[in-house]
């Protein structure tokens, strides 16, 4: 395995695992806080049981996210020393602020987990909200750093030197808002449907149905709203990329030739040698409209860029199609949920309805992985867009393949441990509910 390929594979593997932990860590605290709010407002003990169950999941993913995120930061220095040498002083601010948000999240999570019966109820609830806000801020700051790689600003590049560094401008680069918005909605969509799918499965098994129904509804409200907003975010991102990274847009759409009134391609298999797309459905003028708001506007194709600067079209195009396709499926399921909640509440008790959402459990995270593939592979061959090539940033130290094998083993082990803990936690819910019910009965008898 060549060192460049091994380094890229290791980063892809690490990011692929970490992004799942990060998404759940960003979103689950808001589910937990919503359930806790319902507990305080209604006094229903089921909401308290749900809050405690979800808080344990938040703790699991906080720890695993911290571990995988720390490993990623080490890998940046280990695999890409030239990149960190030049980029570190420029985009170090979002990482330092992310560290601050992480510490706030850790403190607030400790308060929440051990604050039952020790804090005033609403202050205790507030600590859970802080966990969510700080986790969300942490994710946005990291995405802002990635946005800088796609839209490098905050410095002057003169004769190979990085001068007049402005960390604030680097933080608020041209890509940070569109990428952060898209990633935040994706995290809520993926986590919302995954959590709802697990609870739908438990309802199908007729395990503590009322408990899981409440969890199902909370998760889908968040996930469904995010799924319905995601196309707006996607449109903002597409128009932004059309201006800043036209080569990436061309690879996403397998758009080989510059033309006016460019067609939107759905599906298809790109042939990079023949510069054409086979078996595709084409919608005339739609790409021009989506990219520039005009059906007749010109869309730049890959023919405007040297061959050595072309992103891998096949991978980028397939990943983009998967992301958009699954996003549309989840948007449809979101509409189905809200319609059933409005007009057909009895559907939520039907097996076919629950099976649909149970089957959709992994779809959001598959879409997230595909989206990050588009972001990273579509930027190639640049690690800093149009400034530093990926092959020039890789470590000169030999043996990176062995590091890839080691980190693969670590991440696979981490995934297995997390899976085991989550399965055990899900299976423990009936026991905790039973114990909670027994305690409530004893309390009533004692008070009587």
C-alpha positions as a printed Julia matrix, in Angstrom:
448×3 Matrix{Float64}:
   0.0    0.0     0.0
   1.45   3.37   -1.02
   1.93   5.89    1.78
  -0.4    8.49    0.24
  -3.18   5.95   -0.23
  -2.61   4.57    3.3
  -2.74   8.09    4.81
  -5.92   8.98    2.95
  -7.49   5.63    3.86
  -6.67   6.14    7.53
  -8.21   9.6     7.57
 -11.28   8.33    5.73
 -11.7    5.47    8.21
 -11.2    7.73   11.22
 -13.56  10.41    9.99
 -16.11   7.79    8.94
 -16.3    6.42   12.49
 -15.96   9.74   14.29
 -18.68  11.5    12.32
 -21.28   9.02   13.6
 -20.21   9.5    17.22
 -20.06  13.28   16.69
 -23.54  13.52   15.12
 -25.13  11.58   17.96
 -23.18  13.59   20.54
 -24.41  16.84   18.95
 -28.08  15.85   18.83
 -28.97  13.33   21.56
 -28.63  15.88   24.4
 -31.5   17.85   22.84
 -33.68  14.72   22.85
 -32.7   14.18   26.48
 -33.49  17.79   27.42
 -36.87  17.64   25.64
 -37.85  14.49   27.5
 -36.7   16.04   30.77
 -38.76  19.16   30.03
 -41.85  16.98   29.47
 -41.12  15.22   32.74
 -41.0   18.5    34.65
 -44.12  19.88   32.95
 -46.34  16.78   33.14
 -44.92  14.82   36.06
 -45.19  11.65   33.95
 -42.59   9.17   35.3
 -42.16   7.62   31.85
 -40.46  10.81   30.7
 -38.06  10.59   33.65
 -37.22   6.99   32.74
 -36.72   8.04   29.13
 -34.48  10.96   30.13
 -32.3    8.71   32.26
 -32.08   6.07   29.53
 -31.09   8.64   26.91
 -28.6   10.32   29.27
 -26.7    7.03   29.51
 -26.55   6.9    25.72
 -25.29  10.5    25.66
 -22.54   9.53   28.12
 -21.48   6.55   25.97
 -21.21   8.62   22.81
 -19.54  11.52   24.6
 -16.72   9.25   25.71
 -16.34   7.48   22.36
 -16.55  10.77   20.49
 -13.84  12.23   22.71
 -11.58   9.24   22.06
 -12.11   9.16   18.29
 -11.81  12.94   18.01
  -8.55  12.98   19.95
  -7.18  10.27   17.67
  -8.12  12.36   14.64
  -6.21  15.36   15.97
  -3.12  13.2    16.45
  -3.49  11.81   12.95
  -3.41  15.3    11.43
   0.1   15.79   12.8
   1.19  12.22   12.19
   0.02  11.9     8.58
   0.01  15.47    7.28
   2.92  17.37    8.96
   3.4   19.88    6.14
  -0.31  20.7     6.21
  -0.24  21.31    9.97
   2.98  23.33    9.7
   1.28  25.88    7.47
  -2.39  25.49    8.4
  -2.04  25.21   12.18
  -1.37  28.91   12.86
  -4.17  29.93   10.49
  -7.11  27.7    11.4
  -6.03  26.81   14.92
  -8.67  29.13   16.43
 -11.73  26.92   15.71
  -9.9   23.94   17.2
  -8.99  25.86   20.37
 -12.58  27.12   20.7
 -13.81  23.58   20.08
 -11.67  22.44   23.01
 -13.34  25.07   25.21
 -16.8   23.9    24.11
 -15.76  20.31   24.81
 -14.74  21.14   28.39
 -18.0   23.0    29.01
 -19.9   20.01   27.63
 -17.99  17.61   29.89
 -18.69  19.69   33.02
 -22.37  20.15   32.17
 -22.77  16.43   31.42
 -21.26  15.58   34.8
 -23.69  17.95   36.5
 -26.62  16.41   34.63
 -25.72  12.76   35.21
 -25.08  13.18   38.94
 -27.5   16.03   39.61
 -30.69  13.99   40.1
 -32.14  15.01   43.48
 -29.18  17.29   44.2
 -30.03  20.37   42.09
 -33.23  22.31   41.75
 -35.24  20.65   38.96
 -35.1   23.46   36.42
 -31.4   24.14   36.99
 -30.8   20.43   36.5
 -32.73  20.61   33.22
 -30.65  23.66   32.2
 -27.41  21.7    32.6
 -28.77  19.22   30.05
 -29.5   22.07   27.64
 -25.93  23.31   28.08
 -24.67  19.85   27.11
 -26.6   20.12   23.84
 -25.59  23.71   23.04
 -21.89  23.14   23.76
 -21.89  19.86   21.79
 -23.53  21.59   18.84
 -21.04  24.47   19.04
 -18.18  21.98   19.12
 -19.4   20.33   15.93
 -19.93  23.64   14.12
 -16.42  24.82   14.99
 -14.83  21.66   13.59
 -16.9   21.97   10.41
 -15.74  25.61   10.15
 -12.15  24.34   10.17
 -13.01  21.94    7.36
 -14.72  24.81    5.55
 -11.41  26.67    5.63
  -9.77  23.76    3.79
 -12.42  24.18    1.06
 -12.28  27.97    1.08
  -8.9   29.08    2.48
  -8.93  32.69    3.66
  -7.29  34.74    6.4
  -3.78  34.9     4.92
  -1.79  36.0     1.9
   0.06  33.29   -0.02
   3.18  34.93   -1.47
   6.07  32.96   -2.99
   5.13  29.84   -1.06
   4.84  31.67    2.27
   1.73  32.26    4.4
   1.73  35.93    5.45
  -0.61  38.43    7.15
  -2.5   35.73    9.05
  -5.98  36.65   10.32
  -7.47  33.77   12.4
 -10.89  35.47   12.67
 -11.24  35.71    8.91
 -10.06  32.11    8.62
 -12.71  31.0    11.12
 -15.52  32.81    9.31
 -14.45  31.69    5.85
 -16.79  31.66    2.86
 -17.73  28.01    3.37
 -18.29  27.85    7.14
 -21.96  28.85    7.17
 -23.22  26.64    4.33
 -21.21  23.62    5.55
 -22.19  24.11    9.21
 -25.88  24.51    8.37
 -25.85  21.44    6.14
 -23.95  19.34    8.68
 -26.16  20.41   11.61
 -29.36  19.51    9.78
 -27.78  16.24    8.63
 -26.85  15.37   12.22
 -30.4   16.01   13.46
 -31.89  14.06   10.53
 -29.59  11.05   10.87
 -29.79  10.83   14.65
 -33.51  11.52   14.78
 -34.39   8.75   12.33
 -31.88   6.32   13.84
 -33.24   6.78   17.36
 -36.85   6.67   16.13
 -36.08   3.51   14.15
 -34.72   1.72   17.22
 -37.78   2.65   19.27
 -40.07   1.63   16.38
 -38.39  -1.77   16.39
 -38.96  -2.1    20.14
 -42.63  -1.26   19.66
 -42.89  -3.97   17.03
 -41.55  -6.37   19.64
 -44.21  -5.05   22.05
 -41.66  -3.98   24.66
 -42.83  -1.1    26.92
 -44.86   0.33   24.07
 -45.87   3.61   25.71
 -42.28   4.35   26.74
 -40.97   3.74   23.22
 -43.86   5.61   21.6
 -42.93   8.78   23.52
 -39.29   8.36   22.52
 -40.28   7.7    18.91
 -42.3   10.91   18.7
 -39.63  13.15   20.24
 -36.9   11.79   17.96
 -39.02  12.09   14.82
 -40.11  15.66   15.53
 -36.45  16.7    15.48
 -35.47  14.37   12.65
 -38.51  15.12   10.51
 -38.15  18.91   10.73
 -34.44  18.68    9.9
 -35.16  16.38    6.93
 -37.71  18.86    5.54
 -35.26  21.77    5.91
 -32.32  19.89    4.43
 -33.18  20.57    0.74
 -33.02  24.32    1.48
 -29.59  23.84    3.0
 -28.57  21.7     0.03
 -29.62  24.42   -2.38
 -27.55  26.99   -0.46
 -24.55  24.65   -0.53
 -24.9   23.88   -4.25
 -25.03  27.56   -5.22
 -22.03  28.26   -2.98
 -19.97  25.39   -4.43
 -20.86  26.44   -7.99
 -19.01  29.71   -7.36
 -16.17  28.62   -5.05
 -15.43  25.05   -6.21
 -16.81  24.58   -9.72
 -14.64  21.48  -10.25
 -16.28  19.81   -7.25
 -19.76  20.62   -8.57
 -18.76  19.25  -11.98
 -17.57  16.01  -10.36
 -20.73  15.75   -8.24
 -22.89  16.05  -11.33
 -20.47  14.23  -13.69
 -20.61  17.41  -15.77
 -17.74  17.04  -18.25
 -18.47  19.83  -20.74
 -19.1   23.51  -20.0
 -22.49  24.5   -21.37
 -25.45  26.79  -21.0
 -28.77  25.31  -19.97
 -26.94  22.38  -18.36
 -28.97  19.27  -17.58
 -29.31  17.82  -14.1
 -28.15  14.2   -14.11
 -29.98  11.64  -11.98
 -28.2    8.33  -11.57
 -25.94   7.17  -14.37
 -22.43   5.7   -14.52
 -19.7    8.22  -15.43
 -17.07   7.17  -17.97
 -14.1    9.4   -17.18
 -12.14   8.35  -20.27
 -14.97   8.97  -22.73
 -16.13  12.05  -20.78
 -19.76  10.94  -20.72
 -22.41   9.5   -18.42
 -24.21   6.3   -19.32
 -27.72   5.2   -18.24
 -28.6    8.57  -16.69
 -31.87  10.46  -16.5
 -31.34  14.06  -17.59
 -33.54  17.06  -16.75
 -32.74  19.87  -19.24
 -31.7   23.2   -17.71
 -32.19  22.01  -14.14
 -28.48  22.06  -13.19
 -28.14  25.64  -14.43
 -31.15  26.64  -12.35
 -29.94  24.87   -9.2
 -26.44  26.27   -9.54
 -27.22  29.83  -10.6
 -30.99  30.34  -10.4
 -31.33  30.64  -14.19
 -32.27  27.82  -16.58
 -30.0   29.26  -19.3
 -26.91  30.15  -17.23
 -23.55  28.56  -17.98
 -22.26  25.79  -15.73
 -18.51  25.17  -15.78
 -17.52  21.62  -16.63
 -14.39  19.59  -15.98
 -13.08  20.56  -19.42
 -12.08  23.91  -17.92
  -9.57  22.3   -15.54
  -6.31  20.43  -16.18
  -6.66  16.65  -15.93
  -4.34  16.52  -12.91
  -6.74  18.8   -11.01
  -9.87  16.72  -11.64
 -11.52  15.17   -8.56
 -12.32  11.44   -8.8
 -15.61  11.72  -10.7
 -16.97   8.21  -10.18
 -16.69   8.23   -6.38
 -17.87  11.83   -5.99
 -20.85  11.36   -8.31
 -22.03   8.1    -6.71
 -21.64   9.54   -3.2
 -23.61  12.63   -4.17
 -26.41  10.56   -5.7
 -26.6    8.38   -2.57
 -26.73  11.42   -0.3
 -29.48  13.15   -2.28
 -31.48   9.96   -2.82
 -31.51   8.97    0.83
 -32.22  12.57    1.83
 -35.35  12.52   -0.33
 -36.45   9.2     1.2
 -36.08  10.61    4.72
 -37.9   13.79    3.73
 -40.78  11.62    2.5
 -40.82   9.69    5.77
 -40.81  12.98    7.66
 -43.86  14.14    5.73
 -45.54  10.79    6.41
 -44.91  11.17   10.14
 -46.28  14.7    10.36
 -49.32  13.81    8.24
 -50.08  10.8    10.43
 -49.66  12.9    13.55
 -52.1   15.45   12.11
 -54.75  13.32   10.37
 -54.05   9.6    10.88
 -52.85   9.04   14.43
 -53.96   5.41   14.25
 -51.19   4.76   11.69
 -48.6    5.06   14.46
 -49.94   1.86   15.95
 -49.8   -0.07   12.67
 -47.01  -2.57   12.03
 -46.42  -1.36    8.45
 -45.85   2.18    9.69
 -43.39   1.11   12.38
 -41.56  -1.21    9.98
 -40.95   1.67    7.58
 -39.15   3.67   10.26
 -37.35   0.64   11.66
 -35.95  -0.08    8.19
 -34.91   3.59    7.87
 -32.7    3.42   10.98
 -29.31   3.46    9.16
 -30.29   5.61    6.16
 -29.44   8.97    7.69
 -25.95   7.92    8.68
 -25.32   6.37    5.25
 -26.29   9.76    3.79
 -23.93  11.54    6.21
 -21.04   9.27    5.19
 -21.83   9.88    1.53
 -21.97  13.63    2.12
 -18.55  13.69    3.75
 -17.22  11.62    0.85
 -18.47  14.33   -1.51
 -16.86  17.04    0.62
 -13.46  15.39    0.95
 -13.06  13.44   -2.28
 -14.58  16.29   -4.29
 -11.85  18.64   -3.02
  -9.04  16.42   -4.33
  -6.28  16.72   -5.36
  -6.08  19.57   -2.85
  -5.8   19.38    0.93
  -5.97  23.2     1.02
  -8.02  24.12   -2.01
  -5.81  25.47   -4.82
  -2.98  26.12   -2.32
  -1.51  22.8    -1.18
  -1.87  19.43   -2.91
  -2.64  16.37   -0.8
   0.34  14.43   -2.14
   2.67  17.26   -1.09
   1.35  17.31    2.49
   1.7   13.63    3.36
   4.33  12.53    5.86
   7.7   11.47    4.34
   8.15   8.85    7.07
   7.71   5.32    5.64
   5.43   2.66    7.07
   2.15   4.59    7.16
   0.37   1.4     6.1
   1.14  -0.14    9.5
  -0.42   2.9    11.18
  -3.51   2.36    9.02
  -3.79  -1.27   10.14
  -3.36  -0.3    13.79
  -5.95   2.47   13.7
  -8.36   0.23   11.81
  -8.13  -2.33   14.61
  -8.68   0.39   17.23
 -11.74   1.83   15.52
 -13.3   -1.55   14.84
 -12.77  -2.47   18.5
 -14.27   0.84   19.59
 -17.3    0.26   17.36
 -17.82  -3.22   18.79
 -17.6   -1.93   22.37
 -20.09   0.86   21.65
 -22.47  -1.58   19.95
 -22.27  -3.93   22.94
 -22.93  -1.1    25.41
 -25.89   0.2    23.41
 -27.47  -3.23   23.05
 -27.08  -3.78   26.78
 -28.57  -0.37   27.49
 -31.57  -1.02   25.22
 -32.16  -4.41   26.84
 -31.91  -2.83   30.3
 -34.8   -0.43   29.64
 -37.56  -2.91   30.61
 -35.72  -3.69   33.86
 -35.3   -0.03   34.73
 -38.97   0.62   33.99
 -40.02  -2.32   36.12
 -37.86  -1.16   38.99
 -39.15   2.38   38.55
 -42.71   1.1    38.68
 -42.01  -0.94   41.81
 -40.41   2.07   43.48
 -43.38   4.25   42.56
 -45.8    1.66   44.03
 -43.79   1.43   47.24
 -43.7    5.21   47.46
 -47.51   5.42   47.08
 -48.06   2.74   49.74
 -45.59   4.44   52.08
 -47.22   7.84   51.63
 -50.65   6.33   52.22
